[in-house]
């Protein structure tokens, strides 16, 4: 097997030192160090020359794969599989490796299963992927707190790619947030970051049941949109998060061509407007203290830019979506809100909450001072 490394060193002079290192570590049977060296080697695309990664596995790694850390082996196999020109060949390699799942163990098997799913999606074979995701999710739950983050990352990446292709947007949105939770942003190329940020933004805006925009705005991924042609999407997300209808209208007016180029925005235009009105109502409630939440219909209409006769429908829609709870008085044309859905706050919203807490603190202090002066015997 050292002959393979020697041949590769001759064929690829710029990589001769690296191949020589692999040969030496193998000769000395330093399996851990060899595993790390091979892993680092295949993670760098600059080391790939034609089918060299594929041959590295078949002519070198395969000879001692049972001796090394099986999770690292699975990660190496994933890197090798991505180098096949034909996805069918990559799928064959991964399927063959999965036949040894008893030796591999649960984590490496799950990682390879996710990579196989991604490969099949690239082949246009989405059938069975949803069932695979459900099966792998159950297996991951059994490994809760034990599984390596790379295993979680691969699983959620597969879910992202699957739901991006078949929908619905909200399923992609949830999967994307989970993927980001297990995947360092710096591990992605800038182009990949921008594409993911675009996809997440579109899913948040158009997805059913997605109203916690603070959760999206808080992710570092969305910041990848800054300075790109899709920077307007980040601005649109911020408008949704603040419930700012005027900003929403200004952005959509300024970027009509860009919006028209996104099919999901064009086809769900009315739904998006409805969601914006709902977010406006939610923020309107949030800005009030709990004892000041009686809203005349006329006030809601003015804030949401809706006709007065649509306010009742808007409030009922907000209640049905679990965004607010309360009671409507159709005769008096007033809605009393008793609860608003908890949400992730941005700095501006936290500042607003801080101001309300400061006001409450002042009120409590005044009440205490009054009690001390009017009823001294209680505090004697």
C-alpha positions in Angstrom: 0.0 0.0 0.0 3.0 2.3 0.5 3.5 1.8 -3.3 0.2 3.6 -3.9 1.4 6.6 -2.0 4.8 6.6 -3.8 3.0 6.5 -7.2 0.8 9.3 -6.2 3.7 11.4 -5.0 5.4 10.9 -8.4 2.2 11.7 -10.3 1.4 14.8 -8.2 4.7 16.4 -7.2 3.1 19.3 -5.4 1.5 16.8 -3.0 4.5 14.5 -2.6 5.1 15.6 1.0 1.6 14.8 2.0 1.6 11.4 0.3 4.9 10.6 1.9 3.5 11.5 5.3 0.5 9.1 4.7 2.9 6.3 3.7 5.1 6.8 6.8 2.2 6.8 9.2 0.9 3.6 7.6 4.3 1.9 7.8 4.5 2.8 11.5 0.9 1.7 12.1 0.1 5.0 13.8 -3.6 4.6 13.1 -4.9 7.6 14.9 -2.4 10.0 13.4 -3.0 8.4 10.0 -6.8 8.9 10.4 -6.3 12.6 11.2 -3.9 13.0 8.3 -6.2 11.3 5.7 -9.2 13.3 7.1 -7.4 16.6 6.7 -6.2 15.6 3.3 -9.6 14.9 1.8 -11.2 18.0 3.4 -9.0 20.2 1.2 -10.3 20.3 -2.4 -6.9 21.6 -3.6 -5.5 18.0 -2.9 -8.0 16.5 -5.3 -6.5 15.7 -8.7 -8.9 13.9 -11.1 -10.0 10.7 -9.4 -7.2 10.8 -6.8 -9.5 10.9 -3.8 -11.5 7.9 -5.2 -8.3 5.9 -5.7 -7.0 7.0 -2.3 -10.0 5.2 -0.8 -10.1 2.1 -3.0 -6.3 1.5 -3.2 -5.2 2.7 0.3 -7.9 3.5 2.9 -10.0 0.5 2.2 -7.1 -1.8 3.2 -7.1 -0.6 6.8 -10.5 1.0 7.3 -11.5 -1.4 10.1 -8.6 -0.2 12.2 -9.5 3.4 12.3 -12.1 5.6 14.0 -15.3 4.7 12.2 -16.9 8.1 12.4 -13.8 9.6 10.8 -14.0 6.9 8.2 -17.6 7.9 7.4 -16.6 11.5 7.1 -13.7 10.6 4.8 -16.1 8.4 2.7 -18.5 11.3 2.4 -15.7 13.6 1.1 -14.7 10.9 -1.4 -18.2 10.2 -2.6 -18.6 13.9 -3.6 -15.8 13.5 -6.0 -17.6 11.0 -8.3 -18.7 12.6 -11.6 -21.7 10.2 -11.7 -23.9 10.4 -8.5 -24.9 6.8 -9.2 -21.2 5.7 -8.5 -21.2 7.8 -5.3 -24.5 6.1 -4.2 -22.9 2.7 -4.9 -19.9 3.5 -2.7 -22.1 4.8 0.2 -24.5 1.9 -0.1 -21.6 -0.6 0.0 -20.2 1.1 3.1 -23.6 1.0 4.8 -23.6 -2.8 4.4 -21.0 -2.8 7.1 -23.2 -0.9 9.5 -22.7 -3.4 12.3 -19.0 -2.6 12.3 -19.5 1.1 11.7 -21.9 1.7 14.6 -24.9 4.0 14.8 -23.2 7.4 14.3 -21.2 6.6 11.2 -24.1 4.8 9.7 -26.4 7.8 10.2 -23.9 10.1 8.7 -23.5 7.8 5.6 -27.3 7.4 5.4 -27.7 11.2 5.2 -25.0 11.5 2.6 -26.6 8.8 0.5 -30.0 10.6 0.8 -28.3 13.8 -0.5 -26.7 11.9 -3.3 -30.1 10.4 -4.3 -31.6 13.9 -4.3 -28.9 15.0 -6.7 -29.9 12.0 -8.9 -33.5 13.2 -8.9 -34.6 10.3 -6.6 -36.6 11.9 -3.8 -38.8 8.9 -3.2 -38.2 7.3 0.2 -36.2 10.3 1.5 -39.0 11.5 3.8 -39.3 8.0 5.3 -35.5 7.9 5.7 -35.6 11.2 7.5 -38.2 10.0 9.9 -36.2 6.8 10.6 -32.9 8.6 11.1 -34.6 11.2 13.3 -35.7 8.4 15.6 -32.2 7.0 15.7 -30.7 10.4 16.4 -33.1 10.9 19.3 -31.9 7.6 20.8 -28.4 9.1 20.7 -29.4 12.4 22.2 -26.5 14.1 23.9 -24.1 11.5 22.4 -24.1 11.9 18.6 -21.3 14.0 17.1 -22.5 17.4 15.7 -21.5 16.4 12.2 -24.1 13.6 12.3 -26.8 16.1 13.3 -25.6 18.6 10.7 -25.8 16.0 7.9 -29.3 14.9 8.9 -30.6 18.4 9.0 -28.9 19.3 5.7 -30.7 16.4 4.0 -34.0 17.6 5.5 -33.2 21.1 4.2 -32.5 19.9 0.6 -35.5 17.6 0.6 -38.0 20.2 1.8 -36.5 22.9 -0.4 -37.4 20.7 -3.3 -40.8 19.4 -2.3 -42.0 21.9 0.3 -43.6 23.2 2.3 -41.6 26.3 3.1 -42.2 26.1 6.8 -40.7 22.5 6.9 -37.6 23.8 5.1 -37.4 26.8 7.5 -37.4 24.5 10.6 -34.9 22.2 9.1 -32.6 25.1 8.1 -32.6 26.5 11.6 -31.7 23.1 13.0 -28.9 22.8 10.4 -27.5 26.1 11.4 -27.6 25.1 15.1 -25.2 22.2 14.3 -23.1 23.7 11.5 -20.5 26.5 12.0 -21.2 29.2 9.5 -17.5 29.7 8.8 -17.4 26.1 7.5 -19.5 27.2 4.5 -18.3 29.0 1.4 -19.6 32.6 1.1 -21.7 31.6 -1.9 -23.3 28.8 0.2 -24.0 31.2 3.1 -25.7 33.7 0.8 -27.9 31.0 -0.9 -28.9 29.6 2.5 -29.7 33.0 3.8 -31.9 33.7 0.8 -33.7 30.4 1.1 -34.3 30.8 4.9 -35.6 34.4 4.3 -38.0 33.3 1.6 -39.2 30.4 3.7 -39.8 32.6 6.8 -41.8 35.1 4.8 -43.9 32.6 2.9 -44.1 29.7 5.3 -47.4 28.9 7.1 -47.1 29.3 10.9 -43.8 31.1 10.8 -44.2 34.3 12.8 -41.2 34.4 15.1 -39.1 36.6 12.8 -36.8 37.5 15.7 -35.5 34.0 15.6 -34.5 34.4 11.9 -33.1 37.9 12.2 -30.9 36.8 15.2 -29.1 34.1 13.0 -25.7 35.1 11.7 -26.6 33.4 8.4 -29.1 36.2 7.5 -26.3 38.8 7.8 -24.7 37.1 4.8 -27.3 39.0 2.7 -25.7 42.3 3.5 -24.0 43.9 0.4 -25.5 41.3 -2.0 -28.2 41.7 -4.6 -30.6 40.1 -2.2 -29.9 42.5 0.6 -33.5 43.7 0.3 -34.6 40.3 1.7 -32.8 41.1 4.9 -34.6 44.5 5.0 -37.9 42.8 4.4 -37.3 40.3 7.2 -36.5 43.2 9.5 -39.8 44.9 8.5 -41.7 41.8 9.3 -40.0 41.5 12.7 -40.9 45.0 13.6 -44.4 44.8 12.1 -43.6 47.9 10.1 -46.1 48.0 7.2 -44.8 51.3 5.8 -41.3 49.8 5.5 -42.8 46.7 3.9 -44.6 48.8 1.3 -41.5 50.9 0.6 -39.3 47.8 0.1 -41.8 46.0 -2.1 -42.2 49.1 -4.2 -38.5 49.6 -4.6 -37.7 46.0 -5.5 -40.6 44.9 -7.7 -38.4 43.2 -10.3 -36.4 41.3 -7.7 -39.6 40.1 -6.0 -41.2 39.1 -9.3 -38.1 36.9 -10.0 -38.8 34.9 -6.8 -41.7 32.6 -7.8 -42.6 31.8 -4.2 -43.1 35.5 -3.4 -45.1 36.1 -6.6 -47.4 33.1 -6.0 -48.0 33.9 -2.3 -48.2 37.7 -2.6 -51.6 37.9 -0.9 -50.6 35.5 1.9 -47.4 37.6 2.5 -49.5 40.8 2.8 -51.8 39.1 5.3 -48.8 37.9 7.3 -47.4 41.5 7.4 -50.7 42.8 8.7 -50.7 40.1 11.4 -47.1 41.0 12.4 -48.2 44.6 12.6 -51.0 43.7 15.0 -48.7 41.5 17.1 -46.2 44.4 17.5 -49.0 46.8 18.3 -50.0 44.6 21.2 -46.4 44.0 22.3 -45.8 47.7 22.6 -48.5 48.1 25.2 -48.4 47.1 28.8 -50.7 44.3 29.9 -53.2 46.7 31.5 -53.5 48.9 28.4 -54.5 46.3 25.8 -57.9 47.5 24.7 -57.7 48.4 21.0 -60.4 50.2 19.2 -61.0 48.8 15.7 -60.2 52.2 14.2 -56.8 52.3 15.9 -56.0 48.8 14.5 -57.2 49.8 11.0 -55.0 52.9 11.1 -51.9 51.0 12.2 -52.3 48.0 9.8 -53.5 50.2 6.9 -56.6 48.0 6.5 -60.2 49.1 5.9 -62.2 49.2 9.1 -64.4 46.3 8.0 -61.4 44.0 7.8 -60.2 44.5 11.3 -62.5 41.9 12.9 -61.3 39.3 10.3 -57.6 40.2 11.0 -58.1 39.8 14.8 -59.9 36.4 14.3 -57.1 35.3 12.1 -54.5 36.3 14.6 -56.4 34.3 17.3 -56.7 31.3 15.1 -53.0 31.3 14.5 -52.2 31.4 18.2 -50.6 34.8 17.9 -52.9 36.6 20.4 -55.7 35.7 22.8 -58.5 38.0 23.9 -62.1 39.0 23.5 -63.7 41.1 20.8 -66.7 43.4 21.4 -68.2 43.9 17.9 -70.8 46.4 19.2 -68.2 48.7 20.8 -65.7 47.9 18.1 -63.0 47.1 20.6 -60.7 44.1 21.0 -59.2 43.3 24.5 -56.0 41.3 24.2 -55.0 39.1 27.2 -52.0 37.4 25.8 -49.5 37.7 22.9 -47.2 34.9 21.6 -43.7 35.0 23.2 -41.0 35.8 20.7 -37.3 36.5 20.2 -36.6 40.2 20.5 -34.1 42.3 18.6 -32.2 45.1 20.3 -34.8 47.8 19.5 -37.6 45.6 21.0 -35.5 44.9 24.0 -35.0 48.6 24.5 -38.8 49.1 24.3 -39.3 46.4 26.9 -36.6 48.0 29.1 -38.4 51.4 28.9 -41.7 49.7 30.0 -39.9 47.9 32.9 -38.4 51.3 34.0 -41.9 52.8 33.9 -43.2 49.9 36.0 -40.4 50.4 38.5 -41.2 54.0 38.9 -44.9 53.2 39.4 -44.1 50.6 42.1 -41.7 53.1 43.8 -44.5 55.7 43.9 -47.0 53.2 45.3 -44.5 52.2 48.0 -43.8 55.8 48.9 -47.5 56.5 49.1 -48.1 53.5 51.4 -45.2 54.5 53.7 -46.5 58.0 54.1 -50.2 57.2 54.4 -50.0 54.1 56.5 -46.8 54.4 58.6 -48.2 52.0 61.3 -47.9 49.1 58.8 -44.2 49.7 58.3 -43.2 50.7 61.8 
